[in-house]
Amino acid sequence: MVFDVQYDDAQDVFLTISRPNASLTVQETACLCSMGAIYLVFISVIFAWAGAWPVPVFGLLVLAALAGDLERLSICGDRVLVEIVEADLWRRYECSAYWTRVVADMMPNGDCRALALCSRGVRIVLGRHLCGDEKRELAHALQKRLGGGFRS
């Protein structure tokens, strides 16, 4: 699944995770990456034994790139936490739910072209892996949970 929203009203928790669209399931992806890792370790050991030590280092970089992109947004009480993983870059933003507002660029047909959270001068772009309908759905779900309101 590309986009998943989970609520737990008893504990006042909102969580959404989005990933790039992929044709493989999580288990198939893990199996494929494991087979690639085993093959890579085997080749790296042979090259390292022969004196080509950069090959294992490059192999580790390739494995890290296979880890995949991820965008996780959680609202727990009055705290908003956004974690964005893109290839070799990991970013984490934390802000107050009261001061955070949803900014959505809506198209005339109702699709959401761009979605972001703004809090105290920081703009966090969301929904890189989502289509317009999913961005609109996420924007409305966030609008209900955040104190800063909604602006298009």
N, C-alpha and C positions, 0 to 999 in steps of 0.2 A: 504494500500500500504506500502511496506517495505521501498522503496527508492524513493525519490521525489526530483527533481531538478527544481528550479525556477530561471529565469533570468529576470532582469529588466534593459535593456541597457540604458534606458533614465536616470535612477538614478544610474547607475553603481553598481548594487547589484546582487550578486549571492548567492543563499541559497539552501542548501541541508539538508534533514532530513532523518535519517534512524532509523528504529525500528526493534525489533525482529519480525520474521514472526509469525503471529497469525491468527487463523481461524475465530475470531470474528471481526466484524466491530467496528469502534470507538463507535458508538451508542450502540451496543450490549455490548461492554466492559464496558461502562459507566453505563448502566442499571444493569449489573451483579454486578459491584463494589458497586453501590448504594444500591442494595438489601442486599449485604453482610454487608455493613456499617450499615444499619438500624438494621439488625439482631444482629450485634456485639454491637451496642450501647444498644440495649434492654438487651442482656445478661450481658453486663458490668455493667449496672445500677443495675440489680438484685444482682450481686455478690458484687458490691461496697456497696449496702445497707446492705448486710449480713456481711460486714466487710472485704471482700477479695479485698482490694484496688489495688493489683498488676494486677488484671484481666483487668481493663480498660487501664492501661499502656501498657500491652502486646497487647491488642486489637488495640491501636493506632500504635504500631510497625507493626502489621500485615497489617493494612491499608496502611501504608507507603510503605511496600514491594509490594503491589498491584499496585502502581503507574506506574511501568514499566520503562524499560530502554529506553534511547533516545540518539541519537548522532546528534547534529546540527552543521553545518558548514556554516558560512556566510562570504562573502567577500564584503565589502562596501568601495569603493574607494581604499585606500591603507592599509586598516586594515583587518586582518583575525581574526575571532573569532570562536573558537571551544568550544562547551559545551558538556560534556559527563555526562550522568546520568546513574548510575548503582546501583540498589537497594538503599542503604543508602549513596552512595558516589556521590557527585556532583563536577565535575572539570570544570574549565574554563581557557582557554588559549587565549591570545591575542598577535598578533605579526604583523610585517610589511609584506605586500604582496610582496614587493620588495625583501626582504631577505629570504622569505620562498620558499623552493623547495619541489617538489613532489618526493618521493622515492617509487618506485613500484618494487616488486619482481615478475617478469613475468615468467611464466612457458613456456616450449617449444610449447605447444598447444595454447598459446595466453592468457590463463587465468591469472589473477592477484592473486598471492598467499597471498601477504601482501602489505598494502598501508600505507604510513605515510607521515606526513609533518615534515620537519626539518627547524628550524630557530634558529640561534645563539646558537647552542649546545643543543637545546631542540628537542626531537623527540616525535611527537604526532601520535599515532597509530590510524588509521581510518578504518572504514568498518567492525567492529566486526559482524554486522548483515547482511552483504552483501555477495552474492556469487561471484565467480571469474569474471563473466561477468560484474556484477554491479560495482565491484571494478575497473575493467579496464575502464569502461565507466566514472566513477567518476575521475579516474586518468587523463584521456584525457581531461575532462572538466576543471579540476583544472590546468592542464598544460597550457591551453589557457588563464587562468585568472591570473596566478601568474608570477612574474618577475624572480624568482629564477630558473625556468626551470624544467626539468624532468630528473630523473636519474633512471636507472633500475639496 
